[in-house]
Every structure is written in structure tokens, then in C-alpha cells.
Amino acid sequence: MKFEFAELPYAYDALEPYIDKLTVEIHYSKHHKAYFEKFTAALAGSEFEGKSIEDIFKNISKAPAALRNNGGGYFNHNLYWQILSPKGGGNPTGKLADAINKDFGSFEAFKTKFNEAAANRFGSGWAWLSVKADKSLCICSTANQDNPLMDIADCPGTPVMTLDVWEHAYYLKYQNRRPDYINAFWNLVNWEKVSDNYSKALA
Ligand code: MN
């Protein structure tokens, strides 16, 4: 399996005013790119070379820290950029909306729970919406660059949506106000993409 550094699906300034141009530029072209490069370097010649990212994460407890941190950093940011869009926001529809209502009670209750997961992650990490093995939805957060596909995760599942709550994701614009960044995020969620991820996770 050969991994690639995917193009950002929009311009650096496309997420303004919710996420500023400089933050997106540095986050994608410096932070994300560095994870990608360190991931492929750590993979080269290792016993994990040639495996899918899912297989790598399933055995991450046996992998060196460089693979865990940088493989997570590579994968997590790919999902993050994909589920954001300048045309995002609003409400989910269809089967995803039905599942959110069923598993969380309402869209508002879902948002509250996701916001809490993002706000309460101490230090650096990620908030997740995932599909569990029983096909229900769950919200959780992970530290550093861990994710729910990893065998060390205490909230295992297939991620369909994520929010980066590392300070590098918001500090230039929001400084210490992580909750303002979390609230702004909802204006950017690409529900079509999240729905698509949800359908694939069910398949
Ligand atoms: Mn990040």
C-alpha cells in the first residue's frame, strides 16, 4: 500500500471566517505534511510496510511510537479536511439524521455531546463520531494523534467525522478560546461527506 499526501479539497482561505487562511495553510502544508513524511519514513522497511492503514492501526500497540503518532496524524487530518467544506453547515439528512436521532435523541443533543468531547479533551487530541461494531453511533475523544481504529482506543469504531482540537488547529484566530472554534466548526461540516462515510462504515 502506497500512501499519498492528498490535495486540500479547497483553497487555504475557503474556510474563512470560521477557520482563517494562515491556520489552514500552516496546518495542512506544515503540520499535516510533516506527519505524512514521518509516517512514510517510519513505515519504510518496517514489518508494517505494505499493509493497509486499517491493518496498521489494528496492531498499533505492537508498533513503534513514530508509527502511532505519525500514522494517526496522517490519517486523522485526511478525515478532518474531508469533512470540512466552505459549503458546509446546516443539518444532516437521510439515514445519518435518523441514526443521530435514534442514538442521541436529537441533533441538538448530539451536538452538545460532541462539543463536550471536544472541549473536555485535556491537552491535544481529537473528537470523533464513529460507527461501533454493533452499527450504532458513538462520540468520544482521543489523545494526541490516536484514533478509534487503533487497538489501544478505549472507544473503538469506524470514524465518520472528526474535529482536531490541538491548539495548532485554532490558536492563531481563537487563542485559548477552544469553545469558540468548536462552535464555528458546525458552520463547516460537510454533511454529504459525513453521510457518505457513514454509509461506507455500515457496509
Ligand atoms: Mn492538527
Boltz pocket constraint, residues with backbone or C-beta under 6 A from the ligand:
constraints:
  - pocket:
      binder: B
      contacts: [[A, 27], [A, 31], [A, 77], [A, 164], [A, 166], [A, 168], [A, 169]]
      max_distance: 6.0
